[in-house]
Amino acid sequence: MQVTTVHHAPAGTDHTVIGAASGLLGQYRAAPDEAFFASPTRTLLAEGVHARVPQDGRPLAARVAETLAQARRDGVEHPLVVGAVAFDHDSRVELAVPARLRSCGALRDDPLIALPAPAADRVDWDVRPVPAPEAYGSGVAEAVRRLQGGELSKVVLARTLQLTADRPLDLPAILQRLARRDPGGYTFAVPAGGDRTLIGASPELLLSRRGTAVVANPLAGSVPRSADLGEDVRRAAALLESPKDLHEHAVVVDAIRAALAPYCRTLDVPERPTLVRTAAMWHLATTITAELADPAVSALELALALHPTPAVCGSPTPLAREAIREIEPFDRGLYAGMVGWGDADGDGEWVVTLRCAEADERTLRVYAGAGVVAESRPEAELAETSAKFRTFLDAAGVPR
């Protein structure tokens, strides 16, 4: 197996060697100072900590820029940060410049990723939903009431499952199953503070930057997959024509267009969405491409200008945030934030922190959310979040 071993990998690193990407995946051990991130362009395994991004009152982009500048002064040739930013990015970040980073090509380009993942252990799980399903339905109904009253155009409501196992969790095996199920997506396992790990497989790119080329790929509007091929195709076709889902998607795309426009020389936004599929869901997707006007603006700065999008928060953002605080009975923490990497040259990839859990030795807190609009029905949003849970629950070996 061949990988690139460097203190930090430049954004252009992209070696396609059979076994390299799956090999890095197999070497992840869930150590407290270890991070794994895989995208359609690269696979990263970070080990150790050279420096952490401080938690203080300065703007996050300034803190990251100073941390990277200091790493460069320390002699790190191509410094980058890797990790996660909370839903409320002013409250919490888990970002670090690693002591050692190994980089290679994408998992999806490695033929060995098609080999089966290790089978899940038989585990006795204690599962507690927060909130209870009926309480989540009541929350959706309250959001619909506010939407119909004209206060909001959309709000995203999440729920969690708190799972406790009867034995220590095998996080590397869970990561293997997540990655091998959807190798073309974004798979991650990064420190979440203390002994916790943020682990998941997101379908959604918030923003990437390479040089002056910018890409965003918002997802909004979704339906569960079906094991029956005919029904699966019918659901996909219906999603493409669903007025509710097309409206929900348009709200997100319009918000991203407006946020990116001040930074860009050119901005290309397709008129209609396309379909993206994961193992569990169909999603409406739009690939937005742009050319930066000022190459000094980093991927992280752009991602922060977008975050949180209506896909994870709602619209208008201030009122949606307020509704989330009032209706959701838990702190989102890192869920619905962003996870990825950014380097000292301004390049990076930041994805929306979805299909994920915060884990420690024996517990998982799994998250899922659904976009609520005026036409939403509580039972439909409950079903959507249940389907989204399955991405992680299947990987963890939790029975249906």
C-alpha positions as CSV (number, residue, x, y, z in Angstrom):
1,M,0.0,0.0,0.0
2,Q,1.3,3.5,-0.9
3,V,0.2,6.7,0.8
4,T,1.6,10.2,1.0
5,T,3.1,10.8,4.4
6,V,3.5,14.4,5.2
7,H,3.1,16.8,8.1
8,H,0.1,18.1,6.2
9,A,-1.1,17.5,2.7
10,P,-1.6,20.2,0.1
11,A,-5.0,20.6,-1.3
12,G,-4.0,19.1,-4.6
13,T,-2.8,15.7,-3.2
14,D,-4.6,13.1,-5.2
15,H,-2.9,9.7,-5.6
16,T,-4.9,6.8,-6.9
17,V,-3.2,3.6,-5.7
18,I,-5.1,0.4,-5.3
19,G,-5.5,-0.3,-1.6
20,A,-4.3,3.1,-0.4
21,A,-7.6,4.6,0.7
22,S,-9.1,1.5,2.1
23,G,-5.8,0.9,3.9
24,L,-6.0,4.3,5.6
25,L,-9.6,3.5,6.6
26,G,-8.4,0.2,8.1
27,Q,-5.7,2.0,10.1
28,Y,-8.1,4.2,12.0
29,R,-8.1,3.2,15.7
30,A,-10.4,5.8,17.3
31,A,-7.6,7.2,19.5
32,P,-8.5,10.5,21.2
33,D,-6.1,12.5,19.0
34,E,-6.9,10.7,15.7
35,A,-9.2,11.9,12.9
36,F,-10.4,10.3,9.6
37,F,-12.1,12.2,6.7
38,A,-12.9,10.8,3.3
39,S,-14.5,12.7,0.4
40,P,-15.0,12.1,-3.3
41,T,-11.6,13.7,-3.8
42,R,-9.3,12.4,-1.0
43,T,-8.8,10.3,2.1
44,L,-7.1,11.8,5.2
45,L,-5.9,10.1,8.4
46,A,-4.6,12.6,11.0
47,E,-2.7,11.5,14.1
48,G,-1.5,13.5,17.1
49,V,-2.0,17.2,17.7
50,H,0.5,19.9,16.7
51,A,-1.9,22.7,17.8
52,R,-5.5,23.2,18.6
53,V,-7.7,26.0,17.5
54,P,-8.4,28.0,20.7
55,Q,-11.9,28.4,22.1
56,D,-12.1,32.2,22.6
57,G,-14.2,35.2,21.6
58,R,-12.5,36.0,18.3
59,P,-14.2,35.2,15.0
60,L,-13.5,31.5,14.1
61,A,-11.9,32.3,10.7
62,A,-9.4,34.5,12.5
63,R,-8.6,31.9,15.1
64,V,-8.0,29.3,12.4
65,A,-5.9,31.6,10.3
66,E,-3.7,32.4,13.2
67,T,-3.3,28.8,14.2
68,L,-2.3,27.9,10.7
69,A,0.1,30.8,10.4
70,Q,1.8,29.8,13.6
71,A,2.1,26.2,12.4
72,R,3.8,27.5,9.3
73,R,6.2,29.5,11.4
74,D,6.8,26.3,13.4
75,G,8.1,24.7,10.2
76,V,5.0,22.8,9.1
77,E,5.2,22.9,5.3
78,H,1.6,22.5,4.4
79,P,-0.4,23.1,7.6
80,L,-4.2,22.4,7.7
81,V,-6.8,22.0,10.4
82,V,-9.2,19.1,10.5
83,G,-12.2,18.5,12.7
84,A,-15.7,19.8,13.5
85,V,-17.6,23.0,14.1
86,A,-20.8,23.1,16.1
87,F,-24.2,24.1,14.8
88,D,-23.7,27.3,16.9
89,H,-20.2,27.9,15.6
90,D,-19.6,30.8,18.1
91,S,-20.0,28.3,20.9
92,R,-17.8,25.3,20.1
93,V,-15.2,24.1,17.7
94,E,-13.1,20.9,17.7
95,L,-10.4,21.7,15.2
96,A,-6.7,20.9,15.4
97,V,-3.5,21.0,13.3
98,P,-2.4,17.3,13.4
99,A,1.1,16.3,14.2
100,R,1.1,13.8,11.3
101,L,-1.2,13.4,8.3
102,R,-1.4,10.7,5.7
103,S,-3.3,11.5,2.5
104,C,-4.3,9.5,-0.6
105,G,-7.0,9.3,-3.3
106,A,-10.7,8.8,-2.8
107,L,-12.3,5.8,-1.3
108,R,-14.7,5.5,-4.2
109,D,-11.7,5.1,-6.6
110,D,-10.1,2.2,-4.6
111,P,-11.5,-1.1,-5.9
112,L,-10.8,-2.7,-2.5
113,I,-13.5,-0.6,-0.9
114,A,-16.0,-3.0,-2.5
115,L,-14.8,-5.8,-0.1
116,P,-17.3,-6.5,2.7
117,A,-17.0,-4.6,6.0
118,P,-16.7,-6.6,9.3
119,A,-20.0,-7.9,10.5
120,A,-21.5,-6.1,13.5
121,D,-21.1,-7.7,16.9
122,R,-24.2,-8.9,18.7
123,V,-24.9,-6.2,21.2
124,D,-27.7,-5.6,23.7
125,W,-28.8,-2.0,23.2
126,D,-30.9,0.2,25.5
127,V,-32.5,2.8,23.2
128,R,-34.1,6.0,24.5
129,P,-35.6,8.5,22.1
130,V,-35.3,12.2,22.9
131,P,-37.9,13.5,22.5
132,A,-40.3,10.7,22.5
133,P,-42.0,10.2,19.1
134,E,-45.3,11.7,20.1
135,A,-43.5,14.7,21.5
136,Y,-41.5,15.2,18.3
137,G,-44.9,15.0,16.4
138,S,-46.2,17.8,18.7
139,G,-43.1,19.8,18.0
140,V,-43.7,19.5,14.2
141,A,-47.3,20.5,14.7
142,E,-46.2,23.6,16.7
143,A,-43.7,24.5,13.9
144,V,-46.5,24.1,11.3
145,R,-48.7,26.4,13.3
146,R,-46.0,29.1,13.3
147,L,-45.4,28.5,9.6
148,Q,-49.0,28.9,8.7
149,G,-49.1,32.1,10.8
150,G,-46.5,33.6,8.5
151,E,-43.6,33.8,11.1
152,L,-41.4,31.4,9.1
153,S,-41.1,29.8,5.7
154,K,-39.2,26.7,7.0
155,V,-37.8,25.3,10.2
156,V,-35.7,22.1,10.6
157,L,-36.5,20.0,13.7
158,A,-34.3,17.2,14.8
159,R,-34.6,14.4,17.3
160,T,-32.1,12.0,18.8
161,L,-31.7,8.4,20.0
162,Q,-29.6,7.7,23.0
163,L,-28.2,4.2,22.8
164,T,-26.3,2.4,25.5
165,A,-24.4,-0.9,24.7
166,D,-23.7,-3.8,27.1
167,R,-20.0,-3.8,25.9
168,P,-17.4,-1.3,24.6
169,L,-18.2,0.0,21.1
170,D,-16.0,-0.9,18.1
171,L,-15.9,2.5,16.4
172,P,-13.3,1.5,13.7
173,A,-15.7,-1.3,12.6
174,I,-18.7,1.1,12.6
175,L,-16.6,3.6,10.4
176,Q,-15.7,0.7,8.1
177,R,-19.4,-0.1,7.6
178,L,-20.4,3.5,7.0
179,A,-17.6,4.1,4.5
180,R,-18.2,0.8,2.6
181,R,-21.9,1.4,2.4
182,D,-21.6,4.8,0.7
183,P,-17.9,5.2,-0.5
184,G,-18.8,8.1,-2.8
185,G,-20.0,10.2,0.1
186,Y,-18.3,12.0,3.0
187,T,-17.2,9.7,5.9
188,F,-15.7,11.1,9.1
189,A,-14.6,10.2,12.6
190,V,-13.1,13.2,14.5
191,P,-12.5,14.0,18.2
192,A,-15.5,15.6,19.8
193,G,-14.0,16.7,23.1
194,G,-13.1,14.6,26.1
195,D,-13.2,10.9,25.2
196,R,-16.0,11.4,22.7
197,T,-15.9,10.9,18.9
198,L,-18.1,12.4,16.2
199,I,-18.6,9.7,13.7
200,G,-20.8,9.6,10.6
201,A,-21.4,9.6,6.8
202,S,-22.8,12.8,5.4
203,P,-24.3,13.0,1.9
204,E,-24.0,16.8,1.8
205,L,-21.1,19.1,0.8
206,L,-21.6,22.5,2.3
207,L,-18.7,24.0,0.4
208,S,-15.3,23.2,-1.1
209,R,-12.7,25.6,-2.5
210,R,-9.7,24.7,-4.6
211,G,-7.8,27.8,-5.8
212,T,-10.6,30.2,-6.9
213,A,-13.0,27.4,-7.8
214,V,-15.9,27.0,-5.4
215,V,-18.5,24.2,-5.2
216,A,-21.6,23.9,-3.0
217,N,-24.0,21.0,-3.2
218,P,-27.1,21.6,-1.0
219,L,-29.6,18.8,-0.4
220,A,-33.1,19.5,0.7
221,G,-36.3,17.5,0.1
222,S,-36.0,13.8,0.6
223,V,-37.8,10.5,0.7
224,P,-36.8,7.0,2.0
225,R,-35.4,4.4,-0.4
226,S,-37.4,1.2,-1.0
227,A,-36.0,-2.3,-1.3
228,D,-38.4,-2.9,-4.2
229,L,-36.9,-1.6,-7.4
230,G,-40.1,-0.4,-8.9
231,E,-41.3,1.4,-5.8
232,D,-37.8,2.9,-5.4
233,V,-37.9,4.4,-8.9
234,R,-41.5,5.6,-8.3
235,R,-40.5,7.4,-5.1
236,A,-37.5,9.1,-6.8
237,A,-39.7,10.3,-9.7
238,A,-42.3,11.6,-7.3
239,L,-39.7,13.5,-5.3
240,L,-38.6,15.3,-8.5
241,E,-42.2,16.6,-9.0
242,S,-43.2,17.1,-5.3
243,P,-44.3,20.8,-4.8
244,K,-43.5,20.6,-1.1
245,D,-40.0,19.2,-1.6
246,L,-39.2,21.5,-4.6
247,H,-40.2,24.5,-2.5
248,E,-38.2,23.3,0.5
249,H,-35.2,22.8,-1.9
250,A,-35.6,26.2,-3.5
251,V,-35.5,28.0,-0.2
252,V,-32.1,26.4,0.5
253,V,-30.7,27.1,-3.0
254,D,-31.8,30.7,-2.9
255,A,-30.2,31.3,0.5
256,I,-26.8,29.8,-0.7
257,R,-27.0,31.9,-3.9
258,A,-27.5,35.1,-1.9
259,A,-24.7,34.2,0.6
260,L,-22.1,33.4,-2.1
261,A,-22.9,36.2,-4.5
262,P,-20.9,38.9,-2.7
263,Y,-17.7,36.8,-2.8
264,C,-17.9,35.6,-6.4
265,R,-17.0,36.8,-9.9
266,T,-19.2,34.2,-11.5
267,L,-22.0,32.0,-10.0
268,D,-23.8,29.2,-11.8
269,V,-27.0,27.9,-10.2
270,P,-29.0,25.2,-12.2
271,E,-32.7,26.0,-12.6
272,R,-33.9,22.6,-11.4
273,P,-32.5,20.1,-8.9
274,T,-31.3,16.6,-9.7
275,L,-31.4,13.4,-7.5
276,V,-28.8,12.1,-5.2
277,R,-29.2,8.7,-3.6
278,T,-27.6,7.1,-0.5
279,A,-28.2,3.6,0.7
280,A,-31.2,4.9,2.8
281,M,-32.5,8.0,1.1
282,W,-33.3,9.9,-2.1
283,H,-32.4,13.6,-1.9
284,L,-33.0,16.6,-4.2
285,A,-29.6,18.2,-4.9
286,T,-28.3,21.2,-6.8
287,T,-24.6,21.6,-7.6
288,I,-23.7,25.3,-7.4
289,T,-20.3,26.3,-8.9
290,A,-18.6,29.7,-8.6
291,E,-15.4,31.5,-9.2
292,L,-14.0,33.6,-6.4
293,A,-13.5,37.3,-6.9
294,D,-10.9,37.5,-4.1
295,P,-8.6,34.5,-3.8
296,A,-7.7,35.5,-0.3
297,V,-11.2,34.3,1.0
298,S,-10.8,30.9,2.4
299,A,-13.0,27.8,2.2
300,L,-13.8,28.2,5.9
301,E,-14.8,31.8,5.6
302,L,-17.2,30.9,2.8
303,A,-18.6,27.9,4.7
304,L,-19.2,30.2,7.7
305,A,-21.0,32.7,5.4
306,L,-23.4,29.8,4.4
307,H,-23.7,28.1,7.8
308,P,-26.3,27.3,8.9
309,T,-28.2,26.9,5.7
310,P,-32.0,26.5,5.6
311,A,-31.3,22.8,5.1
312,V,-30.3,22.4,8.7
313,C,-31.9,25.5,10.3
314,G,-34.7,27.1,8.4
315,S,-35.7,30.5,7.0
316,P,-35.5,33.2,8.0
317,T,-32.5,32.1,10.0
318,P,-32.9,34.1,13.2
319,L,-36.5,33.1,13.6
320,A,-35.8,29.5,12.7
321,R,-33.0,29.4,15.3
322,E,-35.4,30.7,17.9
323,A,-38.0,28.1,17.1
324,I,-35.4,25.3,17.3
325,R,-34.2,26.5,20.7
326,E,-37.9,26.6,21.9
327,I,-39.0,23.3,20.4
328,E,-36.0,20.9,20.5
329,P,-35.4,19.6,24.0
330,F,-31.6,19.1,23.6
331,D,-28.5,20.9,22.6
332,R,-27.5,20.0,19.0
333,G,-23.8,20.3,19.8
334,L,-21.8,19.3,16.7
335,Y,-24.8,17.9,14.9
336,A,-25.9,20.0,11.9
337,G,-22.6,21.9,12.1
338,M,-19.8,21.2,9.7
339,V,-16.9,18.8,9.6
340,G,-13.9,18.7,7.3
341,W,-10.5,20.4,6.7
342,G,-9.0,23.7,5.6
343,D,-5.4,24.6,4.8
344,A,-3.2,27.7,5.1
345,D,-3.7,28.4,1.4
346,G,-7.5,28.7,1.9
347,D,-8.5,25.5,0.2
348,G,-10.7,23.0,2.0
349,E,-13.8,20.8,2.1
350,W,-16.5,21.4,4.7
351,V,-19.6,19.1,4.8
352,V,-22.8,19.3,6.8
353,T,-22.6,17.1,9.9
354,L,-25.4,14.7,9.2
355,R,-26.1,10.9,9.6
356,C,-23.9,11.0,12.6
357,A,-23.5,10.2,16.3
358,E,-21.4,11.4,19.2
359,A,-19.9,8.3,20.8
360,D,-17.9,7.3,23.9
361,E,-16.9,3.9,25.2
362,R,-20.4,2.4,25.4
363,T,-22.9,5.1,24.3
364,L,-24.1,6.7,21.0
365,R,-26.2,9.7,20.6
366,V,-27.6,9.5,17.1
367,Y,-29.2,12.5,15.4
368,A,-31.7,13.1,12.5
369,G,-33.7,16.0,11.4
370,A,-36.4,16.9,8.9
371,G,-37.4,20.2,7.1
372,V,-40.8,21.4,8.2
373,V,-42.8,23.7,5.9
374,A,-46.5,24.8,6.1
375,E,-47.7,21.6,4.3
376,S,-45.8,19.2,6.6
377,R,-47.5,16.4,8.5
378,P,-46.1,15.2,11.8
379,E,-46.3,11.5,10.8
380,A,-44.4,12.1,7.6
381,E,-41.5,14.0,9.3
382,L,-41.3,11.3,12.0
383,A,-41.0,8.7,9.2
384,E,-38.3,10.7,7.5
385,T,-36.2,11.0,10.6
386,S,-36.6,7.3,11.3
387,A,-35.4,6.5,7.8
388,K,-32.4,8.9,8.2
389,F,-31.5,7.2,11.6
390,R,-31.1,3.9,9.7
391,T,-27.8,5.0,8.0
392,F,-26.1,5.0,11.3
393,L,-28.1,2.4,13.1
394,D,-27.4,-0.2,10.4
395,A,-23.7,0.6,10.6
396,A,-23.8,0.2,14.4
397,G,-25.6,-3.1,14.2
398,V,-28.8,-1.9,15.9
399,P,-31.7,-4.2,14.8
400,R,-34.6,-2.8,12.9
